[in-house]
Amino acid sequence: MSDYNVFSAMQAGAEPLARYRKTIVGKVHVVALNPFSEQPEGVLLEGDGIGSYIELWDAKQQVFFERMNKSHLDAGRIVKMEKLPEPPPPSPNQLTDDEIDKLLEGRFPTLKAKADKFTDTAPALRILNRARELEKSEKIIKYLEEKIAQLELEKYEQ
């Protein structure tokens, strides 16, 4: 693949030629060719997300990567990936401030339905504090206090 095609593929979001990910809990330092300068550079693979793998866009990069990181490949610290991992589903406990305000301005059944999906007290506490700031009805505040108590109890019953 020519340089222009590689750069175009990178910008268009096309699939790279190969992806390699780390398999251990710790960090892994690998050496790869920079696709723009074609100079070797160190890359630190860490975490479980986007920083835990490296994408290679042409055969030259892949051959260089496999030669320079042979010890990691042989030891199984890095492996070739077949496809990009799926992102985890969004947690029901994650709410932005705008979403909290929208819930409090909306109808009570909507707030109740969202609160019933919570698995932790943190979002319920955030909504309760915001409801008190906005001086919402006693019905909403009482429901949120009961929901927090219920979630606290569930922690100790398991």
Summary of the structure (lengths in Angstrom):
residues: 158
radius of gyration: 24.3
end to end distance: 56.3
largest distance: 67.6
contacts: 373
relative contact order: 0.11
helix: 51%
strand: 16%
